[in-house]
């Protein structure tokens, strides 16, 4: 009855923590995972996503890097051809890429009385079999290897940024300078729409760390020519432009 766990991304956060612990052989503390929900998404952002032949989905992402696992939960822009872009309604999907399996996706109903009842009954049956066999199941300890998680500030992703700015000459140069000073490289300007004395600007960045993005957003919000930063959404497809 209370959809907060889904809407705010808490359920996805716990699921990606479990999946990462199984893959990494390390217990992952879900409290340390950067988690954002979908309450900040505006219909305007979906309209811009459509112009980009994309959509917006709440994703739980876990990637192994040289320095540890990069894990986050947040809304992402996805190109329409991305397999995850077609996951709608009560359906859930797990997309896996690895060696030597390549790419694989597991897709099915993740909500509703019957799917939930089926999953619960499956767990009860497996537990009963474990008791009869005197074993603890197929999944053993997930704490034998130290695979650190990257701090949220080090998570890198391209981003979509929508803002309202003063509609006057020289504004874009001021904004571009603020991005550059904070080491945020811009890939493309998607739109500049006049709204009276203001203009709505949407930009797509190249890959940027969460730390640099926060600094840039803080610098932009302090500029007199910037009326408001409306939204920042991560981009899963690096070829989005």
LUMZARO-696361 format. One record per residue (C-alpha): residue number from 1; x negated, y, z negated. Coordinates in steps of 0.02 Angstrom, whole numbers. Example, Ala and Ser with C-alpha at 12.3 -4.5 7.8 and 13.67 -1.06 7.14 Angstrom:
2
  seq       X       Y       Z
    1    -615    -225    -390
    2    -684     -53    -357
END
This chain:
241
  seq       X       Y       Z
    1       0       0       0
    2    -146     117     -32
    3    -247     131     131
    4    -393     224      52
    5    -515      77      65
    6    -486      67     252
    7    -467     253     291
    8    -621     306     192
    9    -729     163     257
   10    -751      73      90
   11    -692     -95     157
   12    -809     -85     307
   13    -951     -35     190
   14    -931    -193      85
   15    -918    -302     240
   16   -1078    -234     319
   17   -1167    -256     151
   18   -1117    -440     148
   19   -1163    -470     330
   20   -1332    -382     311
   21   -1372    -483     155
   22   -1340    -644     251
   23   -1448    -588     398
   24   -1589    -511     297
   25   -1598    -634     153
   26   -1583    -489      33
   27   -1443    -433     -81
   28   -1384    -265     -13
   29   -1311    -138    -135
   30   -1160     -65     -48
   31   -1167      87    -163
   32   -1324     143     -69
   33   -1244     136     104
   34   -1200     303     182
   35   -1010     294     206
   36    -892     413     294
   37    -707     387     331
   38    -595     448     471
   39    -500     585     379
   40    -608     721     458
   41    -569     667     637
   42    -458     791     729
   43    -349     760     885
   44    -461     888     972
   45    -608     770     951
   46    -511     630    1036
   47    -471     749    1179
   48    -656     787    1203
   49    -698     602    1188
   50    -575     567    1329
   51    -664     696    1438
   52    -824     599    1406
   53    -738     436    1455
   54    -759     383    1274
   55    -661     352    1116
   56    -692     363     928
   57    -704     210     816
   58    -751     182     635
   59    -906      72     640
   60   -1012     -12     508
   61   -1186     -22     586
   62   -1338    -118     526
   63   -1503    -118     622
   64   -1671    -190     575
   65   -1818     -71     596
   66   -2002     -85     554
   67   -1972       8     390
   68   -1812     -79     336
   69   -1629     -93     377
   70   -1535      58     441
   71   -1357      40     376
   72   -1212     162     385
   73   -1024     173     401
   74    -951     319     499
   75    -843     366     648
   76    -939     348     812
   77    -910     401     992
   78    -910     249    1106
   79    -907     241    1295
   80    -748     155    1358
   81    -851      12    1433
   82    -922     -31    1261
   83    -842    -193    1203
   84    -800    -118    1033
   85    -702      25    1113
   86    -558     -93    1152
   87    -534    -154     972
   88    -365     -82     918
   89    -220    -103     797
   90    -248    -243     668
   91    -393    -319     763
   92    -571    -320     696
   93    -732    -362     786
   94    -911    -406     741
   95   -1038    -368     876
   96   -1209    -451     858
   97   -1369    -426     955
   98   -1521    -532     915
   99   -1659    -646     975
  100   -1641    -763    1063
  101   -1449    -762    1055
  102   -1435    -597    1149
  103   -1264    -514    1133
  104   -1112    -595    1052
  105    -946    -529     987
  106    -819    -608     869
  107    -643    -537     885
  108    -479    -571     796
  109    -341    -508     683
  110    -408    -433     524
  111    -245    -383     439
  112     -69    -447     411
  113       7    -581     302
  114     -35    -734     407
  115    -218    -691     450
  116    -251    -647     267
  117    -164    -805     205
  118    -264    -909     328
  119    -429    -836     268
  120    -385    -860      83
  121    -330   -1041     113
  122    -491   -1074     208
  123    -594   -1011      60
  124    -494   -1119     -62
  125    -518   -1274      46
  126    -705   -1242      64
  127    -724   -1215    -124
  128    -630   -1377    -158
  129    -743   -1473     -38
  130    -896   -1398    -123
  131    -833   -1457    -293
  132    -801   -1632    -228
  133    -971   -1640    -144
  134   -1062   -1564    -293
  135   -1140   -1426    -189
  136   -1130   -1237    -181
  137   -1086   -1216       2
  138   -1179   -1174     160
  139   -1234    -999     109
  140   -1375   -1002     -16
  141   -1469    -866    -107
  142   -1486    -701     -14
  143   -1625    -630    -121
  144   -1783    -717     -66
  145   -1854    -582      48
  146   -1883    -399      14
  147   -1808    -301     158
  148   -1786    -121     102
  149   -1644      -9     160
  150   -1689     156     240
  151   -1628     308     143
  152   -1475     388     224
  153   -1579     541     267
  154   -1687     436     384
  155   -1544     362     486
  156   -1565     419     667
  157   -1425     437     794
  158   -1369     553     934
  159   -1227     665     877
  160   -1074     757     942
  161   -1054     930     864
  162    -901    1041     888
  163    -904    1220     827
  164    -816    1388     844
  165    -928    1536     882
  166    -910    1719     928
  167    -870    1737    1112
  168   -1002    1865    1159
  169   -1167    1875    1255
  170   -1324    1806    1172
  171   -1232    1687    1054
  172   -1291    1530    1141
  173   -1474    1583    1129
  174   -1453    1610     941
  175   -1372    1440     918
  176   -1501    1350    1026
  177   -1640    1431     926
  178   -1565    1369     761
  179   -1558    1192     830
  180   -1738    1201     893
  181   -1806    1270     730
  182   -1733    1120     639
  183   -1801     993     764
  184   -1633     949     842
  185   -1646     925    1031
  186   -1489     956    1133
  187   -1447     836    1273
  188   -1298     925    1347
  189   -1165    1058    1319
  190   -1000     970    1348
  191    -882    1118    1343
  192    -866    1303    1311
  193    -683    1349    1292
  194    -628    1528    1261
  195    -506    1552    1116
  196    -478    1739    1106
  197    -625    1816    1014
  198    -697    1644     982
  199    -766    1506    1093
  200    -762    1320    1058
  201    -928    1236    1097
  202    -963    1049    1099
  203   -1141     984    1112
  204   -1218     811    1117
  205   -1390     794    1037
  206   -1529     670    1066
  207   -1568     552     922
  208   -1587     651     761
  209   -1614     604     580
  210   -1477     637     453
  211   -1598     750     360
  212   -1634     860     512
  213   -1450     863     558
  214   -1400     925     386
  215   -1533    1061     393
  216   -1474    1116     565
  217   -1292    1117     511
  218   -1335    1220     357
  219   -1433    1344     463
  220   -1292    1358     590
  221   -1160    1386     457
  222   -1259    1536     393
  223   -1265    1621     563
  224   -1148    1770     580
  225   -1100    1715     756
  226   -1040    1543     698
  227    -862    1548     632
  228    -851    1365     587
  229    -930    1194     617
  230    -774    1093     653
  231    -844     917     660
  232   -1000     811     676
  233    -980     633     742
  234   -1117     507     777
  235   -1138     436     951
  236   -1168     250     974
  237   -1205     256    1161
  238   -1366     348    1203
  239   -1307     371    1383
  240   -1156     475    1332
  241   -1158     643    1421
END
